Amino acid sequence: MKLIKQISTLVISTLLLSACDYELSPWETDAHCPGMTISENLKWLKEVESTIDPAADFQFAIVGDPQQFPKDLENTIERLNKNDSIKFIVLLGDIAETGIAQEFEWACKALEKTTKPILSVVGNHDGLSFGQEIWRNTFGPFDYSFTFLETKFIAFNNNQYEFENVPDVSWIEAEAAVNEDEKRNHTIAMSHIKPWENQPTLSATLKEAGIDYTFHTHDHKFIHFQDSDIMLPHHVTANNLGQQHAIVTITPETIEVEDCAPACELSFPTTRN
């Protein structure tokens, strides 16, 4: 009789926990992140674009490596919400620390407060544990592109220790190519990590493909550099500790970057086409 009561109690407890959507394991692969898919945010971005003059200047924000700073991420999102000049946010990876669903959900609770589209790019920590499956289920593709007000954005995965055969250079080159009937002001590439030392020709390849500027995070500090022989600007945004982020201003002729820590100042002289 005692054994029957114990079994009944276990069954009832399990049913109650399931009814409350309680996660029984940290290794779940279905993170609760409503509204965070890349496809949803690209659709939202199109709606934003439709309200703006095609020749207008615009700004977007870059946030990177928020995995250990959920409150700073929340404060950053609320701060960016108040800036009407910023039309969307690029989240350049390492949303999670060890790639488990709960970590993604902690970040998503902050991200859900956004009033602007958020385009996420996979980081190396996002690919740990079950992170790759969680990313596909929660955000979508590892590589994708979009155009906003005649500027082409190419987001690519270059986390070479967690993924195989990255980056997909042929895909990047194809996305960077300009169609005969296409009007384009700039082509911007974005990845979590700047070109690796074992990829010494990648910057030159990106430049030859028509990339005008690249954005990264991963190094947890602000860096701006370009090889004098290639002259392709690379900008690295610091981690989100203390609400650090970057703001990029795009005009038809220029790209300008401000580093915010959290006060903003010009990172590097304006780059012209």
Buried (B, 14 or more C-beta within 10 A) or exposed (E): EEEEEEEEEEEEEEEEEEEEEEBEEEEBBEBBBEEBBBEBBBEBBEEBBEEEEEEEBBBBBBBBBBBBBBEBBBBBBBBBBEEEEBBBBBBBBBBBBBBBBBBBBBBBEBBBEBEBBBBBBBBBBBBBBBBBBBBEBBBBBBBBBBBBBBBBBBBBBBBBEBBEEBBBBEBBBEBBEEEEEEEBBBBBBBBBBBBEEEBEEBBBBBBEBBBBBBBBBBBBEBBEEBEEEBEBBBBBBBBBBBBBBBBBBBBBEBBBBBBBBEEEEEBBEEBEE
